[in-house]
Amino acid sequence: MKIISIAGARPQFIKLAPLSEKLSENHEELIVHTGQHYDFEMSQKIFLDLGIRNPHYHLGIGSGSHATQTGEMMKALEEIMIKENPELVVVFGDTNTTLAGALAASKLSIPLVHVEAGLRSYNRAMPEEINRVVTDHVSEYLFAPTESAGRLLKGEGLEDKTYVTGDIMVDTIKMSLPVALETSSVLSDLDIDNRDYNLLTLHRNYNVDDPLVLAGILKQLDNLGELIIFPVHPRTRKMLGEIDVSLKNIVLTGPLGYFDFIMVENSSKRIITDSGGIQKEAYILKKPCITLRTETEWVETVEEKWNLLVDPSDPAICQKIHSFKAPATQKKVFGEDVCNKMVSVIDSIST
């Protein structure tokens, strides 16, 4: 079967890696990179680290407004789908790349797989929420990462299309962490080997697009009185140039390659983030997570008390971080042997 897998952003490359390796064993899989993320560490370096085959098509779309970016992607993807005539299209997550791939495939009546289906934050101000809802409702095969995601899809009338496969990040981390432990020198490079530190990531528009909001968050976190390593997303880097804040405990770095990043995650004391994917990685790596948001798609991590939601405008962020303690055990809410379950479903389509 000819399959087109579409990815364009760092989280999607990470999800693509194990699935692409399995799919290419028995299918003709073509990889399309939309170019939504183009920074070396967030794109090409991840392909190299994870051994992903070079994309068959690289669209080079780059940045732009949501409508412009999505529209340009749809136009280019439609041309590729007409030329290649795939029997299946696979999209991942909830970015503009996801939406563009989903709409292009559905308009051409090509069956669509949505990996990481059934997530809802119920915050329509997040572009990702619109992307994931639309993608779920135009897909023929919904790969839900958790039981609760599966129940949600059932409640939206999509039970017949839903497969609770588990989350593919389980396989990516299982595959990547041993390599990172063996090859990464990032801890010594950052002089944090054998030191207690927190890992911080910020990229949500409501946290980083307003210089005053971003400055307020960083000032609060700096008052935590603990070392914080902050790999800066390109979106956030632009705003840092507009704020005047003196940081004593927060160390800024550039974006990290995937092996280096999971190494920093794995060795951290706790993780502070506004990213959906990193909440999940924190849980899989058994790291307490503080999420600077008022809602989350990954409700299981909160229910299991490994993740604490904190309003980024809360003046008591530091106190809440200090008092948060994760339990000694956790459930495997994201499943096991996920890739094989996904490929088994896809194989059944072609038989």
C-alpha angles and dihedrals in degrees: 000000000000111000130183115206113197123203134155111158135063096255090051095052088053091052092043096056102075095033094050091051091055097041094051091060094072106008139055100250121186118195119214118194111196094195095235087139112037105160107119096238092047097045126011094029091055091051089052095045095048096040094240113168116251111271115263087217128025111189097189092209095154124178131336141121116317093255095045094046094046093044094050090049093049092051093051095041092051090055091051093047092050091049097045098034095207122196092218138020123204123202129180135216126328114302130121086265089059093050094045093050092046095050095044092050095044092050088054092045093241113152111253133210117202112201111203096024128169101041119140132176091175087223106122090185086076111084088211091063092058091046095052096045094050093044093052092052096051096044127099096201120041116192105199117200096207141024091250091054088052091051091049092053090049089053089054091054096257100112095119091058097044128104118178098215100155125242119308091216087076089066094041093054093043088053097042109037096070089051091048092050089051101043113021120100094179096115093057091039090057092039092237099116108134092002129120111242143153123233117224130192126174129175110130112124093233090055102041111022095072110063092208093053092047092047090050093052093048093047091052094048092046087058089060085089093221132106112268123191111207118189100196121228113223089243090056094043090065092057095047089068089062099053131076108213130141112218122198102172105027116088115198121213134173120257112297129225115250098259091047091047097052088045090056090045093049094050097044127109092224139341125239114193150140093211122111094210095049091052086059094045089050090055094047090049090046095241122146108247131207111197116201094212136088093231140027139200089214098069091159091068090056094043089052088051095238093111129052121198113216126181105240089223092055110119090211098062093123094050091050092049093050093049097046114104123176119220123257095248139035140192122245092247093161096056133226138264088022101162093055090052091051094047091047089059092046092048089053090056091059097047 
